[in-house]
Amino acid sequence: MTLHDASLAGPGPWAGISTAAIAHNLAWLRRRVQTAGAQAGAGGGAGGAPGSPPRLWAVVKADAYGHGLHHALAAAGAADGVCVSDLDDAWRVRRQGWQQPVLVLSAWGLRADTLRDPALGELHVVIDDPATLHTIASAAPGLPQLHVWLRHAGHLYTLGFAGTAYTDAFQRLHARAQAGALAGVGHLHHYAAAENADTLAVERQAFATAAAGLPGPHCTGNSAALCGGAAIPVHAQDQWLRCGLALYGASALPGVTGPQLGLRPAMSLRARLLNVQHVAPGQTVGYGGSFRATQATCIGVVGIGYGHGVPRQLWQRGGVLAGRHGRRVPLAGRVAMDCLTVDLGAAPPEAPGDIITLWGHAPGGACLPVEEAAQACDTIAAELLTGLTARTPLITE
């Protein structure tokens, strides 16, 4: 849908999605990894050959972090591949015309015969539990078209293999690849605390130790690791780096927003101002009288609530951008299922029908980063972006 779609005439909210912003963010990330590859190549030794930078996976799981898979794929053509959560999403991206590699981030429970579907194209899967390892390593006939990545348990320690179990599992898979029963085997790690430079260094060393002396490409990275101040390590063998949140213009670093890094928010969550109520000093507003006016003011009623995916906690410390030019105003009272209220002040320029922006860009260009809304709710940007319900349509901008 587009901004001219008739559905916008009603009171319901919408999320405007900018594919241009996603493409910009991907280019920004590409420049970072290309710089890492060039520096490593120039330094020799630990790096790869000059002119062979790391490759980039665009993570489009959770319906592209709530932005809509079709929007992300339309903007991610410069990526070397995409990451999805499950095989259903792998089929979805193929049906939508994606031709590059697809990485399924966990092969848990998948059957070998399902992975032979030629419609899946170049398929990569992550092996992160013993049962799946057995399924893939003992498949007869083999899976010569399948690329597998063995997950290191690391500090996250939820899925994957550690210690000698990692080495044994890799050797078993590598032997299958050497026999032509797999297309290739690589090493994959998911960081537990990449936003902390000291912890990140320890995690990187633990992964390097686990994979030491073993052949195959490496797959690491996340938005915090790629966007933080720590250098991006480049291995002598092929390297793939994964990026999700930053692709959509948000930061995974504490106290830093995507726009401060040079990223562009790809989602702008908006709704209409439905009504403006004049209230006297002492008047309460909202469920439980959660807001009490300290002076004469005007309360705006906005057509979006927790039934659309806005956390109830937003009311305590959150704000919005009012009107075309994005005047910042605070919430006033608890978020309800279908609406929320804001304090517009004594003589507001806004009127019913005007646009209210909860995060992203107001129509006139002012920006309220989603990270600020997340901080007001004591959560993270990814939860807000992926938490919108089906009642909130995604509109192409």
C-alpha positions in Angstrom: 0.0 0.0 0.0 1.0 3.6 -0.4 0.4 6.8 1.5 -2.5 7.6 -0.8 -4.3 4.3 0.1 -7.9 4.9 1.1 -7.4 3.0 4.4 -5.6 6.0 5.8 -8.9 8.0 5.8 -10.0 6.1 9.0 -9.0 6.6 12.6 -6.7 3.6 12.6 -2.9 3.9 12.8 -0.3 2.9 10.2 3.5 2.4 10.0 5.1 4.2 7.1 8.0 2.1 5.8 10.9 3.7 3.8 12.7 1.2 1.6 15.1 4.1 0.7 16.1 4.2 4.4 16.7 0.4 4.5 18.9 0.7 1.3 20.8 3.6 2.9 21.5 1.7 6.1 22.6 -1.4 4.1 25.1 0.8 2.2 26.3 2.3 5.5 26.9 -1.2 6.9 28.6 -2.2 3.6 31.0 0.7 3.9 31.9 -0.4 7.4 32.6 -4.0 6.5 34.5 -3.0 3.3 36.7 -0.8 5.4 37.4 -3.6 7.8 38.3 -5.9 4.9 40.6 -3.4 3.2 42.4 -2.6 6.5 42.9 -6.3 7.2 44.1 -7.0 3.7 46.5 -4.1 3.8 47.9 -5.3 7.2 48.4 -8.9 6.0 48.7 -11.9 8.3 45.3 -12.1 10.2 43.3 -10.5 7.4 42.1 -11.7 4.1 43.4 -10.8 0.7 43.1 -7.1 -0.3 39.8 -6.4 -2.2 38.0 -9.3 -0.5 35.9 -7.8 2.3 33.5 -9.7 4.5 30.1 -10.6 3.1 26.9 -9.3 4.6 23.8 -11.2 5.6 20.7 -9.0 5.9 18.6 -10.4 8.8 14.9 -10.3 7.8 13.5 -12.5 10.5 10.3 -11.5 12.4 8.8 -10.1 9.2 11.9 -8.0 8.7 11.8 -6.7 12.3 8.2 -5.7 11.8 8.8 -3.7 8.6 7.4 -6.3 6.2 9.4 -8.9 4.4 8.5 -7.5 1.0 9.7 -4.1 2.0 13.1 -5.4 3.2 13.7 -7.6 0.2 12.9 -4.7 -2.2 15.7 -2.7 -0.5 18.2 -5.4 0.3 19.5 -6.2 -3.2 23.0 -5.2 -2.3 23.2 -7.8 0.5 25.0 -11.1 -0.2 22.2 -13.1 1.4 19.3 -12.9 3.9 18.8 -14.6 7.2 15.4 -16.0 8.2 14.1 -17.8 11.3 12.6 -20.9 9.7 12.0 -22.8 6.5 8.6 -21.2 5.9 10.2 -17.8 5.6 12.9 -19.3 3.3 10.1 -20.4 1.0 8.5 -16.9 1.3 11.6 -15.1 0.3 12.0 -17.4 -2.7 8.4 -16.8 -3.8 9.0 -13.1 -3.6 11.9 -13.4 -6.0 15.0 -13.4 -3.8 17.8 -15.1 -5.8 20.7 -14.8 -3.4 21.6 -17.2 -0.6 19.2 -17.7 2.3 20.3 -18.7 5.8 17.9 -20.4 8.1 19.0 -19.5 11.6 18.1 -22.8 13.1 17.5 -26.2 11.4 15.9 -27.6 14.6 13.4 -30.3 13.7 13.9 -30.1 9.9 13.9 -33.3 7.9 16.6 -34.0 5.3 14.1 -34.6 2.5 12.5 -31.2 3.1 15.9 -29.5 2.6 16.3 -31.1 -0.8 13.6 -28.9 -2.3 15.2 -27.3 -5.4 12.9 -24.3 -5.0 15.0 -23.3 -1.9 18.0 -22.3 -4.1 21.3 -21.8 -2.4 20.3 -22.7 1.2 22.3 -22.4 4.3 21.2 -23.7 7.7 22.5 -23.4 11.3 23.0 -26.6 13.2 22.6 -25.9 16.9 21.5 -29.2 18.6 22.6 -32.8 18.7 19.4 -34.2 17.1 19.7 -32.0 14.0 23.4 -32.7 13.8 22.6 -36.4 13.6 19.9 -35.8 11.0 22.1 -33.8 8.7 25.3 -35.8 9.2 23.6 -39.2 8.6 21.3 -38.2 5.7 21.2 -40.8 3.0 21.5 -39.8 0.3 23.5 -36.8 1.3 22.7 -33.1 0.9 25.3 -32.0 -1.6 23.5 -28.7 -2.2 23.2 -27.7 1.5 25.6 -25.3 3.3 25.7 -25.9 7.0 26.9 -23.7 9.8 27.8 -25.1 13.2 26.8 -22.9 16.1 29.2 -22.2 18.9 27.3 -22.0 22.2 29.4 -19.0 23.4 28.4 -16.9 26.3 24.7 -16.9 25.2 24.7 -20.6 25.9 21.2 -21.3 24.8 21.8 -23.3 21.6 24.9 -24.6 20.0 28.0 -26.7 21.0 30.9 -26.0 23.3 34.3 -27.5 24.1 35.2 -30.8 22.6 31.5 -31.3 21.5 32.0 -28.4 19.1 35.2 -29.9 17.6 33.7 -33.4 17.3 30.5 -32.1 15.7 32.5 -30.0 13.2 34.8 -32.9 12.3 31.8 -35.1 11.6 30.2 -32.5 9.3 33.5 -31.7 7.6 34.0 -35.3 6.8 30.6 -35.3 5.1 31.5 -32.3 3.1 34.8 -33.8 2.1 32.8 -36.8 0.8 30.5 -34.6 -1.2 27.5 -35.1 1.0 27.4 -31.4 2.0 28.2 -28.2 0.1 30.3 -26.8 2.9 30.6 -26.3 6.6 31.3 -23.1 8.5 31.5 -21.7 12.0 28.8 -19.5 13.5 28.7 -17.5 16.7 26.0 -15.3 18.2 27.2 -12.7 20.7 25.5 -12.4 24.1 26.7 -8.9 25.0 28.2 -7.2 21.9 27.3 -3.7 23.3 30.0 -4.2 25.9 33.4 -3.8 24.3 35.2 -5.8 27.0 32.7 -8.7 26.9 32.7 -8.6 23.1 36.5 -9.1 23.1 36.2 -12.1 25.4 33.5 -13.6 23.3 35.4 -13.2 20.1 38.5 -14.9 21.6 36.4 -17.8 22.9 35.0 -18.3 19.4 38.4 -18.0 17.8 39.7 -20.6 20.2 36.8 -23.0 19.4 37.4 -22.8 15.7 41.2 -22.7 15.9 42.8 -25.1 13.4 39.5 -26.0 11.8 38.8 -25.1 8.2 35.8 -23.3 6.9 34.3 -19.8 6.8 33.2 -17.8 9.9 29.8 -16.1 10.5 29.6 -13.6 13.3 28.4 -10.1 13.9 25.2 -8.3 15.0 24.2 -4.7 15.0 26.0 -3.8 18.2 29.2 -5.5 17.1 29.2 -3.9 13.7 28.2 -0.4 14.9 30.3 -0.1 18.1 33.7 1.2 18.5 35.5 -2.2 18.5 37.2 -3.1 15.2 35.5 -5.7 13.1 37.8 -8.8 13.0 38.4 -10.3 9.5 39.6 -13.9 9.3 42.0 -15.3 6.8 39.1 -17.5 5.5 35.8 -16.3 4.2 33.8 -14.2 6.6 30.1 -13.5 6.7 28.7 -10.8 9.0 25.0 -10.7 10.1 23.1 -7.5 10.7 19.5 -7.0 11.7 18.4 -4.0 13.8 20.8 -1.5 12.2 19.5 -2.4 8.8 16.2 -0.7 9.9 17.8 2.4 11.3 17.9 1.6 15.0 20.9 1.3 17.3 21.6 -1.7 19.6 24.2 0.4 21.5 23.0 1.9 24.9 22.6 5.6 24.9 23.1 5.9 21.1 20.3 6.3 18.5 20.5 5.1 14.9 20.4 8.7 13.6 23.4 9.6 15.8 25.3 6.8 14.0 24.2 8.0 10.6 21.5 5.5 10.1 18.0 6.4 8.9 14.8 5.1 10.7 12.9 2.9 8.2 9.6 2.9 10.2 7.5 5.9 11.2 4.5 4.8 13.4 1.7 7.3 13.0 -2.0 7.8 13.9 -4.6 10.5 13.7 -5.6 13.0 16.3 -9.3 12.1 16.9 -10.4 14.7 19.4 -9.2 17.7 21.5 -10.6 18.1 25.0 -10.3 21.2 27.1 -9.6 20.3 30.7 -9.5 22.4 33.9 -6.9 22.2 36.6 -7.5 19.1 38.7 -9.4 17.2 36.0 -8.3 13.6 35.6 -7.9 11.8 32.3 -7.6 8.1 31.4 -8.2 4.8 33.2 -7.7 5.0 36.9 -7.4 8.8 36.8 -3.8 8.2 35.8 -3.3 11.8 34.6 -4.4 14.9 36.6 -4.1 18.3 35.0 -2.1 20.8 37.1 -3.3 23.7 35.0 -5.8 24.4 32.2 -4.7 22.4 29.1 -5.9 20.5 26.1 -5.8 16.8 25.9 -5.5 15.1 22.5 -7.0 11.7 21.8 -5.0 9.6 19.4 -6.3 6.6 17.5 -3.7 4.0 18.5 -3.3 1.9 21.6 -1.9 -1.3 23.0 -4.3 -3.3 20.7 -2.1 -2.0 17.9 1.2 -2.8 19.7 2.0 0.3 21.7 3.1 -0.8 25.2 1.0 0.5 28.1 4.2 1.6 29.9 4.8 4.3 27.3 2.4 6.7 29.1 4.7 7.2 32.2 7.7 8.8 30.4 6.9 8.8 26.7 6.2 11.5 24.2 5.1 11.9 20.6 5.5 14.3 17.7 2.3 16.3 17.1 1.3 17.6 13.7 3.1 18.0 10.5 6.1 19.7 12.0 6.5 17.3 14.9 6.0 19.3 18.0 7.1 17.2 21.0 4.4 16.6 23.6 4.1 14.2 26.5 1.5 11.4 27.0 -1.3 12.1 29.5 -2.7 9.0 31.1 -2.6 5.3 30.5 -2.5 3.8 27.0 -5.8 2.2 26.3 -6.6 -0.6 23.8 -7.6 1.6 20.9 -6.4 5.1 21.9 -4.0 7.1 23.9 -4.0 10.7 25.2 -1.4 13.4 25.0 -1.0 16.8 26.7 -1.1 19.4 23.8 -0.9 22.4 26.1 -3.3 25.4 26.6 -3.5 26.6 23.0 -2.4 23.8 20.6 -2.1 24.4 16.9 -3.1 20.9 16.2 -6.7 19.9 15.3 -8.6 16.6 14.8 -7.3 14.8 11.7 -3.7 15.9 12.2 -1.0 13.2 12.3 0.6 12.1 15.5 4.0 10.3 15.2 5.0 7.8 17.9 8.4 7.1 16.5 10.2 7.8 13.3 9.7 10.9 11.2 6.9 13.3 11.3 5.6 14.4 7.9 7.7 17.6 8.1 10.9 15.7 8.8 11.3 15.9 12.6 12.5 12.6 14.1 11.7 10.8 17.3 14.0 7.8 17.3 12.4 4.5 18.3 15.2 4.0 20.9 13.7 6.9 22.9 10.3 5.3 22.9 11.9 2.0 23.9 13.8 3.7 26.8 10.5 5.2 28.0 9.1 1.7 28.2 12.1 0.1 29.8 12.6 -2.2 26.7 14.6 -2.3 23.5 13.9 -0.9 20.0 13.6 -4.4 18.5 10.7 -5.3 20.8 8.7 -2.2 19.8 9.4 -2.7 16.1 8.4 -6.3 16.0 5.5 -5.9 18.5 3.0 -4.1 16.2 -0.1 -6.1 15.6 -1.9 -7.0 12.4 -4.2 -4.0 13.1 -1.4 -1.7 12.1 -0.9 -1.8 8.3 2.5 -1.2 6.8 2.4 1.6 4.2 5.1 2.2 1.6 6.6 5.7 1.8 
